[in-house]
C-alpha cells in the first residue's frame, strides 16, 4: 500500500485498549517517551493551524496520520490528528474536518474492540462533521479538504455506520480487523 511518509516507521503493533500496552503511558508501549507529532511542525492556537486547504502536502503529521489509518493503526492515527485538531484551536472548518477523521479512527478502534454500537456512533458523527464541512466550503469547487473528497468521506462514513454490525461480525481477528476504507489524497506529489 502506498505510504505518504515512508521515512516515518509504522509502530510495531496497533493499540487496542485493554489488550496491549498503552503506547504512551506504559514503559512497554511502542511510543513511550516519544513525541507523536513532529516537534515544531504545529504550534498551539487557532492562528498556528496547518492549512489543510493548501499546506496539507507538507504536513508530515497529517500525512502520517493517513498512513497510520490506512495500515490499521486507528488509535495512533486518532492521537496524531487530535494533536493537529488541538493546534487548530478545536473549532472552524479545518478543526471539524480533523475531528471527522478522528471519529473515523475511533470507529476503527471500536471495530477492533468488537463494539458495533461504538462503530456506528463514531462513523455517524464523522459523516455529520464531513457534511458540515462540505456545506461550509466557499470556493464552489468539488468539496475537498486535506486532499480528500468530502462527499466520498461522507458516503464511506455512512456505509460504515449503516453496516457496523456486519463489519464487527466479519472480524474474526479483532487485531487485524480493518474498516472498509482507505484514505488517499488527490493530487499527491
N, C-alpha and C positions, 0 to 999 in steps of 0.2 A: 504494500500500500504506500502511496506517495507520502513522503514526510515533508512538512513545510519548514521544520527546524531540525535537519538531520544532525546538526552539531550538538544538540541537547539530547542526552540519552534518556530513554524511557525508563521509568522505575522498574525494579526487579519484580514487583507484584502490584496488583491493583487492590487498593484498600477496600475492604468490606467491613463496616463497623461490627465489632464483636467477634470477628473471625481471625483477624490478622493483627499484628502490632500496629498501633496508631502511628502513621508515618512521621508525625512531627513531635508528639509528646513522649512517645516510648523510645528509650535509647536503642531498641532493636528496630525502630522504624526506618523505612528507606530514605526519609528526608530529615532525620533527626539532626538538628544543628545547622541545617542548610536553609538558605533563602529560597522560597518557592518562586518568587519573581526576581527578575534581574534588578539588583540594586541600582537605583538612579534612572531606570527607564521611565518610571512614572513617579510623580510627586503627589503628595496628598492635596486634595482640594479641587473644587469644581473647575477652576481655570486651568489646572495642570493635566486635565484628562487627555488621553491619547485621542487622536482623531480617527474614528472608525470610518469617517467619510473619505479622507484622503491619506491618512497615515497608517492604516492597518497593515500595509505591506512591510513596513519596517518595525512593527511591534512584535519582537520575538516572543514576548509573553502571550499576547493574544494568539499568535500563530501556534505556539507550543501548546496552548490550551486546546486548539483544534486537533493537533497531533495526539494529545492525550485522549481526547474524546473519541477520535476515530479508532484508536487502538484499545478502547475499552477501559481506560483509566478515568472513570467518571468522577470519582471523588477528587482525584488530583486536578482534573480539568475545572471542576467546581471551585476548588481552592484558588487556582490562578485567576480565573475570571472574577471571583469575588474580590480579590485584591484590586483588580482593574476597576471594578464597579465602585469600590470604596474611593479609589483615586479619582473617579469621575464625579464624585460628590453625591452619589446614590440617587440622583434624580436627573431627569432630562432624557432626551431621545437615546443617546448612547448608553446611558446607565440602564434604561429599560431594556434595550437590546441585550446588553450583557446579562441582566437579570433573567431574561428569557433563556439565554444559553445556560446559565446557572441552573435554572429549573429543569432544562432538558438533561443536564448532567445528573441532577438529583434523581430524576426518573430512572436513569441508568443504574444508580446506586440501589434504588428500590427494586429494580429487576433482580439485581444480584442478591438482595435480601429476601426475595420471594414475596414481595408485598405489592400485589396488584392495585390496591386502593391508593398507595403512595405513588405508584407509576401513573395512575390515572390523574390524580390531583396535580402532580408536578407538571406532567405533559399538558394538561388542560390550562394551567396557569401560564406555561411557556407560550402556548398558542395565543392566549389573551394578550400577552405582552408583545409578541411579534405583530399581532393585528393592530394594536395601539400604535406601535412604532410606524407601521406601514401607513396607517391613516394620517399620521403626522408628518410624513415626508412632504417636503415643499417643492422639490425640484421637478415634479411631474414626470420623472423618468420611471423606469421599472424600479420598484422599491427594493433597493439593495442597501445593505449596511455591512461594513466589515468584509465586503466582497461576497456576502451571502444573500441569496434571493429570499426576501421576507415572505413572499407568497408560498414558496416551496417549504420554508420552515414552518409556516402556519399549517400547511397541509400535512407535513410529516408529524408535527406535534399532535394534531387532531387524530391522525391514524394511530399513533402510539397510545393516546388517551382512550380511544374507542376500543382498541384491541389489547388493553392492558392485561386482562385475564389470560388470553391466549399467549401473549408474549412471555408471561411468567410461567404458564403451564408448559410451554415448549422448552423451557430452560432446565434441562435435567441437571446440568452442572452450573450452579449459580456463579462460580468463579470465572467461567468462560462465557457466560450469557452476555449477549450484546443487543442493544436496541437496533431496530431495522432502519438505521440512519447513519450516514457518514456526511461530514461537513467538508466541502471543498470550495474555497473561494473562487470566484470567476476572475479572470484577468490576472492570475498569479504569475509573477515572473520578475 
